[in-house]
Amino acid sequence: MRPIAVMVSLLSLGGQMAYAEGNDQSQTLPEVNVKSKRVQDAPNKGYQATKTRVGKTYQDPQDVPQAVTTLTKELLHDQQIGSLREALRNVVGLSVNAAEGGRGGDNFNLRGFYTFGDIYLDNMRDTAQYYRETFNLEQVDVLRGSAAMLFGRGQAGGVINQVTKMAELKDKNTVTGSLGNYDYHQVTGDFNKKLTDTAAIRVNVMDRHEESYRKNSANGDHPETDRSGIAVSFGAGIGTENEFFLNHVYIQTRDVPDFGISFLNKRPINTTVATGKIDDNTFYGSNKNFDDSDTRITTGIFTHKFSDDTQLRTQLRHADYERAYWAKTPNAAAVPTATAGVGGNQTRTMHYETDNLQSDFSTKFDLAGMKHSALAGAEYLHEKSYRNSLFNQGTTAAPIYTAGVETPITPANTQFAKFNADNYAVYLQDSIEFIPHWTVLAGMRRDEMKADYTAARAPHLDYGQNSYRSGLSWQPNADEHYYITYSNSFSPTADLYQLTTVKQPPERSRTLEVGAKWLFMDGDLAFRTAVFTTTKDWERNTDLAAFGNNPILSKRRRTNGVEFELTGKVTEHWDMFAGLAFMDAYIINVAENINANTGLPTVPPDARLAGENARNTPRTTANLWTTYDWSNGWKIGGGFEAKAERYGYNPTVTAVAANNPFVNGQFKPNVAPGYVRVDLMAAYEQPKWAVRLNIKNLMDKTYYDAVYDNGGFTTPGNRRQAIITTEYKF
């Protein structure tokens, strides 16, 4: 562990020199009070994070023997970011998935692997399929690499952990209002009230609307983002030995969804057909399409501190996610119609509930002449889910879907699925400084999952898996950290609706990472680098309950890569957040396609895929955001996000199809071109108020923000957009 900061305060200067009569002289020294400062009390340094709980206990990211990227609220504030999806543009090695083939919602590729089950809120699973906002987030932590020992079942690329804003012992209020192109308007409020010496309440609110340059030429309708939310945090006993927080957040989404455009000749479509032109401007939906979700999450957090180094932290959460949507998929041969009759119809209604209890005990002690930092925990998670498709009340030429009208539940309806699952886990980890500056890390977790499904293919599934985390660190001083770590992860076949006709082995991943972290400028500037290799077996991503085939997409896949990241202050007034990643992601062993009814392989593995690049994984990603504070109220900044080209293809398609990766025997998948998006910012800030101008996509570039990894389509990002924001503090 990095030595905790020590704050020295002189509390009493009242002691005076006292002189005795004659030559006798006595002296009373000023009272000196030395006390430790907990990591959680240390504020982040602008864009540089100095605290994270992504390792289960509060740590400085500098001390975590694993690659960690943290997006602070200061960074998101300066970039005028409202959604998690937009925030994660700052994470190199991450790309966005479009539509997700029935998994609509936030879904990303991290280090080339899906993050279906890897999104967390305050270290507890938040894996439902919905779109997340940042108005109530203190920061976003991304822990890279396999992490099942800390978080349980999950994927290979890492964990995305959202950190909630908590009530604080002070009065502070901030309101903002924003206007911009494409009918962008947003209001936010952050109100914190100190109630007593140890109690406080905090309320965050948000309402945002935004449209896109893309348009249905027949009816003039645009994709829309229409979201609002309210979050309340009440804290009692704050700063005492017994601390309790009760948090509730409600997020509402009323979007008109955008599933993008098709590929043609392996590129995003740009062609003229008999009825008109189809290109990145073309939107196949109408304002009758909808993506409605209501998310309610209530969490109680109780922490008992036995001492500064020993505490028991227990969290209890109930989460309720309701969602229904009707989205239009694009078409490559005909222009859209006013009634949204061209293009496919993707529909879902979903209700997902979770009850989660998690308790972590952490302590430090000396034993056998060595320093130990131990963590022990237990977790219980109950999941209950219902899902179905919606029923077309109109015609093919003029479809009509509404949230409350579902497809009849029959054996032929493979979209219908219900499940109840119980998950139990225990874990133990110890970090041992066996000689000065050298630390060995060892951790193990046991997960048990039992689930009952009532789908068309409805097995009872029972999994038990072990997960491990180990590492060796050398920290010669507080500014240098060199480490090597090994960790693994698993995801059972039953997880996240990935049903199979017959039980398949769980996905298993393992990561080996060698990294270094340095602090410069008296700790104000952090630089890290990591070289890693991650291998995943039995990879799958298709919603297996909903399709005729049950594909296991690859038996083994690997990503090798290297990352660099620089965050913090170059000078007192110059802030920087930058990253660069190179990845080589490829298939080692090819897939088998399993018959839905017999559970037997039906399509021989296509051996030509072995050695080919993985989907939606750019070889190079980079980002930069920097600001300079001129100390006279003015602050200017800007940056860019860059991604190399990405592939989209279906590795299980054998017939001639637009998303078949082979043409005349050559590997030629659909390609979303690489891009560089440039953003700028200028602000005038005073203690009580501020005005800020953000220009996103300054060069007005057409770029493809998200890729449907099975290759059917890609979603363009928005064009140049200016947003002006006013902020008032009181």
Secondary structure, DSSP 8 states (H G I E B T S, - for coil): -----EEEEEEE-----EE-STT-EE----EEEEEE--GGGS--BTTB---B-TTSS-B-GGG-SS-EEEEEHHHHHHTT--BHHHHGGGSTTEEEESSGGG--SS-EEETTEE-TT-EEETTEE--SSS--B-TTEEEEEEEES--HHHH-S--SSEEEEEEE----SS-EEEEEEEEETTTEEEEEEEEEEE-SSS-EEEEEEEEEEEE-S-B-TTT----EEEEEEEEEEEEESTTSSEEEEEEEEEEEEEEB----EEEETTEE--EEETTEEESTTB----TT-EEEEEEEEEEEEEEEESSSS-EEEEEEEEEEEEEEEEEE---SSS---TT--SS-EEEEEEEEEEEEEEEEEEEEEEETTEEEEEEEEEEEEEEEEEEE-B---S-SSS----TT-B----TT-TT-EEEEEEEEEEEEEEEEEEETTEEEEEEEEEEEEEEEE-SSS--EEEEEEEEEEEEEEEEEETTEEEEEEEEEEEE-TTGGG---SS----EEEEEEEEEEEEEEGGGTEEEEEEEEEEEEEEE--S-TTSSSEEEEEEEEEEEEEEEEEEEEESSSSEEEEEEEEEEEEEEEEEEEEEETTT-SEEE---GGGTT-B-TT--SEEEEEEEEEE-SSSEEEEEEEEEE--EEE--TT--SS-TT-SEETTEE--EEE--EEEEEEEEEEE-SSEEEEEEEESTT----EEEE-TTSSEEEE----EEEEEEEEE-
